[in-house]
Amino acid sequence: MLAPTMARADYNVAVGNSFTYEVVKSNWDITYGADSSTGKGFNYDEIKYTEKTQLTVEVTAASASSVSWDMDIGTDTYSGTNIALDGLFFLFVLFYPLLYSSMGTWNQTYMDLGPELIPIFFVDPQLMSDFFFELSNETYISTAFSTTDWIISNIGGSFDNTSTVAVFEWHFDTTLTNGPSGHNYGGTFTFIYAFSKTTGQMKGIYMDMDYSGQVDFTVTNIKMTHRVEEVGYNLPGVGLFPGFEWFMVIPAFAFLVGLPIIIKKRK
């Protein structure tokens, strides 16, 4: 492990800082026509890990524009970098229900791995505070993202930065109906992200999704829960809402998890 230094960045973390997380819960239950998968555990770099697995993230470099880290999961070590553009994930996640409308080719091996771990461990605290504040505007979100085919209802958004840990929470019901495309589905979506207002270090992330209906004229049902927390921290409000169903086509998901630069190495 590296010894902490006094060199700091806009991200406000120091080289050598180390954080331990636990994947508290991670699973999905998906059916698409005759295909189905109950993936319990989580996937990283197409390797399956079990729920309750702990991972350690250590800062290896910090600058005004990025934070690089090593992540240990059991005997595996991964290297990655978080940059300001990772914030696109938090905008991208708004479109999960829409991306779900294109299931693509079923990949049984991939689906059985379970949900993908999202490696956004560090954010610019000021930048993301401003960003989440805008996203918590329920009227704006409902107006900006509802269309004739895609309707957002019962939306709820909040951003609480009154304490040392800032918490963004987003919940809504959605329906998508497009006859020519064979899409007619709907469900609930919940997303929570907490981070230190001082360092920008992630404290926890929670995603829950519950959708059903037809996609490409094919009966489809998806339930997914993914919850990761720093050891000793509990996300507020988790469990208050019904499920948040979520799925992404594999190419779209590859784009998402490709935002951080990932290099895998074996110990």
Secondary structure, DSSP 8 states (H G I E B T S, - for coil): -----S---TT---TT-EEEEEEEEEEEEEEETTEEEEEESEEETTEEE-TT-EEEEEEEEE-SSEEEEEEEETTEEEEEEEEGGGGHHHHHGGGHHHHTT---S--HHHHTT-SB-----B--HHHHHHHHHHHT-HHHHHHHH--SSEEEEEEEEEEE-SSSEEEEEEEEEEEEEEGGGTEEEEEEEEEEEEEETTT-BEEEEEEEEEEEEEETTEEEEEEEEEEEEETT---TTTTSS--------HHHHHHHHTSS--EEEE-
